[in-house]
Structure formats: structure tokens, C-alpha cells
Amino acid sequence: MNKLKKIYATLGKTGQKTQDVSLLLMRLVLAYGFYGPAMMKWQDIHAIGNWFKSMGYPAPYFNAYIVGITELAGVVLLFLGFGIRVITLLLIFVMVVAIITVHLRHGFEAGNNGFEIPLYYAIMLLVLFSFGAGKYSLDYFLKK
């Protein structure tokens, strides 16, 4: 039993050493994940406003710009690891709205346009909000 405890303790120490790399990888994956949707919105922001209007969003064109700006800022800030706690909250809000208004009625599975992927993004963003950007970030550099 003591050998198992020792192995578990060693794994715990190793896991702690990889935390900053894990946070960096999570930020980069999320930045890449938001890149496509952000670029799609900016290719025809008016069409996004029309889509929002068809779903009954208040101020649909204004909200199209807000979401487009938030996602694009998210790509840059996640990549740099800058302002992580602010941008993650904004992006979590975008994901929750997307889940409620677009994906929820399709169920869970991503293959059916369900809420699986935005839920994963929201959880990953919550982890970044909780732990910060990590050592390999502009936030860490500026804090020093």
C-alpha cells in the first residue's frame, strides 16, 4: 500500500509540473477553435445580424458585432495569454447564449449540432478563469 501511495504522490508532483504547459495548450486550442467562427462572422457580419434577428435576438446587428469582436479578441488574447480572466468570462457568456439559443434543441451530440462543443469550450474557459493563463503567458510576464 505504501508503494501505491508513493507512486500516486510522484504522479501528483509530475502533474503539477505540467500545469503551465497544459494551460498553454488549452489556450492555444481554444484560440484556434474560436478563429474559424470569428472569421466566418467577419466575412459577412450583416448576414450574422440577419441570423440573430431571425432567432429573435434583441439588437441583432449590434449583438453580431459584439460577438464578432469578442470572439476575435478571444483568439488574440487566448493566444497571447493576456487578460485571460476577463476574456474567458466574456467567451463563457457567448458559449452559454449559443447553447441556449442554437444548440440545446439539438441535444448533446456535436454531430447533430448539439451543445457538446460549446459546453466543452465553456468548461475549458472556466478552467482558464480559475487557474489563469499560466507561466507561458503575457499575464505572467507582466505580473513579474
C-alpha positions in Angstrom: 0.0 0.0 0.0 2.9 2.4 0.8 4.3 1.8 -2.7 0.9 2.8 -4.2 0.9 6.0 -2.1 4.4 6.8 -3.3 3.5 6.3 -6.9 0.4 8.4 -6.5 2.5 11.2 -4.8 5.0 11.1 -7.7 2.2 11.3 -10.2 0.8 14.3 -8.4 4.2 16.1 -8.4 4.6 15.3 -12.1 1.1 16.6 -12.8 1.8 19.9 -11.1 5.0 20.3 -13.2 2.9 20.0 -16.4 0.2 22.5 -15.3 1.7 25.5 -17.2 2.1 23.5 -20.4 -1.5 22.2 -20.0 -2.8 25.8 -19.6 -0.8 26.9 -22.7 -2.1 24.1 -24.8 -5.7 24.7 -23.6 -5.4 28.4 -24.6 -3.9 27.6 -28.0 -6.6 25.0 -28.8 -9.4 27.5 -27.7 -7.8 30.3 -29.7 -7.8 28.0 -32.8 -11.3 26.9 -32.1 -12.6 30.5 -31.9 -10.7 31.5 -35.0 -13.0 29.9 -37.6 -16.2 31.2 -36.1 -14.8 34.7 -35.6 -13.6 34.8 -39.3 -16.9 33.5 -40.5 -18.7 36.2 -38.7 -16.4 39.0 -40.1 -16.8 37.7 -43.6 -20.4 38.8 -43.6 -21.3 40.4 -40.3 -24.6 41.7 -41.8 -25.7 38.1 -42.5 -24.9 37.2 -38.9 -27.1 40.1 -37.8 -29.9 38.8 -40.0 -29.5 35.3 -38.5 -29.6 36.8 -35.0 -32.7 38.8 -36.0 -34.4 35.6 -37.2 -33.8 34.0 -33.8 -35.3 36.9 -32.0 -32.1 38.3 -30.5 -32.5 41.9 -29.2 -30.5 44.5 -31.2 -29.3 41.7 -33.6 -26.8 43.7 -35.6 -25.3 45.3 -32.5 -25.0 41.9 -30.9 -23.5 40.4 -34.1 -20.7 43.0 -33.8 -20.3 42.4 -30.1 -20.0 38.6 -30.6 -17.6 39.1 -33.6 -15.4 41.5 -31.6 -15.5 39.2 -28.5 -14.5 36.1 -30.5 -11.8 37.9 -32.4 -10.4 39.4 -29.3 -10.6 36.0 -27.7 -8.4 34.5 -30.4 -5.7 37.1 -29.9 -5.9 37.3 -26.1 -6.0 33.5 -25.6 -3.0 33.1 -27.9 -1.0 35.7 -26.0 -2.3 34.8 -22.6 -3.3 38.3 -21.9 -6.4 39.5 -19.9 -7.4 35.9 -19.5 -9.8 36.3 -16.6 -11.8 39.0 -18.5 -11.9 37.4 -21.9 -12.8 34.0 -20.5 -15.9 35.4 -18.8 -17.0 37.1 -22.0 -16.5 34.0 -24.0 -18.3 31.8 -21.5 -21.2 34.1 -21.8 -21.1 33.8 -25.6 -21.0 30.0 -25.3 -23.9 29.9 -22.8 -26.0 32.1 -25.2 -25.1 29.9 -28.1 -26.0 26.7 -26.2 -29.4 28.1 -25.1 -30.4 29.7 -28.4 -28.8 27.4 -31.1 -27.6 24.1 -29.8 -29.8 23.0 -26.9 -32.7 21.9 -29.0 -30.5 19.6 -31.0 -29.4 17.6 -27.9 -25.9 16.9 -26.7 -24.0 15.4 -29.7 -21.9 17.7 -31.8 -22.7 15.6 -34.9 -26.3 16.8 -34.6 -25.3 20.4 -33.9 -25.9 19.8 -30.2 -24.3 21.6 -27.3 -21.3 19.3 -26.8 -18.6 21.5 -28.3 -19.7 24.9 -26.8 -20.1 23.1 -23.5 -16.5 21.8 -23.7 -15.3 25.3 -24.6 -17.2 26.8 -21.7 -15.6 24.3 -19.3 -12.1 24.9 -20.7 -12.7 28.6 -20.4 -13.8 28.1 -16.8 -10.6 26.3 -16.1 -8.6 29.2 -17.5 -10.6 31.6 -15.5 -9.9 29.6 -12.3 -6.2 29.0 -12.9 -5.2 31.9 -15.0 -3.1 31.8 -18.2 -0.1 30.0 -16.7 3.6 30.7 -16.7 3.8 30.8 -20.5 1.7 33.9 -21.0 1.8 37.7 -21.2 -0.2 37.9 -18.0 2.5 36.0 -16.1 5.3 38.1 -17.7 3.6 41.4 -16.9 2.8 40.3 -13.3 6.5 39.9 -12.6 
